[in-house]
């Protein structure tokens, strides 16, 4: 009986939080925001890639200059 009561209590809590989340709009998908984030991430990756290439080129140049 105790295990059943615990299960029902947990179920009520989960259903309550889920209902409250839907009420508050926690589970909505904003496709425009996703596309903006995706574009920002792509730009950041390109920027970091460019920085790494520049640093590796500088390090290679310095290594080849030393006798």
C-alpha positions as CSV (number, residue, x, y, z in Angstrom):
1,X,0.0,0.0,0.0
2,X,2.8,2.4,0.8
3,X,4.5,1.9,-2.6
4,X,1.2,2.5,-4.4
5,X,0.7,5.8,-2.4
6,X,4.3,6.9,-3.3
7,X,3.7,6.1,-7.0
8,X,0.4,8.1,-7.0
9,X,2.0,11.0,-5.2
10,X,4.9,11.1,-7.7
11,X,2.5,10.8,-10.6
12,X,0.4,13.8,-9.3
13,X,3.6,15.8,-8.9
14,X,4.8,15.1,-12.4
15,X,1.4,15.8,-13.9
16,X,1.2,19.0,-11.9
17,X,4.6,20.2,-13.0
18,X,3.9,19.3,-16.7
19,X,0.6,21.2,-16.6
20,X,2.2,24.2,-15.0
21,X,5.0,24.1,-17.6
22,X,2.5,24.1,-20.5
23,X,0.6,26.9,-18.9
24,X,3.8,29.0,-18.5
25,X,4.9,28.1,-22.1
26,X,8.0,26.2,-21.2
27,X,7.5,23.6,-23.9
28,X,6.8,25.9,-26.9
29,X,9.2,25.9,-29.8
30,X,10.3,29.2,-31.3
31,X,11.6,28.3,-34.7
32,X,12.9,31.8,-35.4
33,X,14.9,31.8,-32.3
34,X,16.3,28.4,-33.2
35,X,17.4,29.6,-36.6
36,X,19.0,32.7,-35.1
37,X,20.9,30.6,-32.6
38,X,22.0,28.2,-35.4
39,X,23.3,31.1,-37.5
40,X,25.1,32.6,-34.5
41,X,26.7,29.2,-33.8
42,X,27.9,28.9,-37.4
43,X,29.4,32.3,-37.4
44,X,31.2,31.6,-34.1
45,X,32.6,28.3,-35.5
46,X,33.9,30.1,-38.6
47,X,35.5,32.8,-36.4
48,X,37.2,30.3,-34.2
49,X,38.4,28.2,-37.2
50,X,39.9,31.3,-38.7
51,X,41.7,32.2,-35.4
52,X,43.1,28.7,-35.1
53,X,44.3,28.7,-38.7
54,X,46.0,32.1,-38.1
55,X,47.7,30.9,-34.9
56,X,48.8,27.7,-36.4
57,X,50.3,29.5,-39.4
58,X,52.1,32.0,-37.1
59,X,53.5,29.1,-35.0
60,X,54.6,27.2,-38.1
61,X,56.4,30.4,-39.5
62,X,58.2,30.9,-36.2
63,X,59.3,27.3,-36.1
64,X,60.7,27.4,-39.6
65,X,62.5,30.7,-39.0
66,X,64.6,29.3,-36.1
67,X,67.8,27.6,-37.0
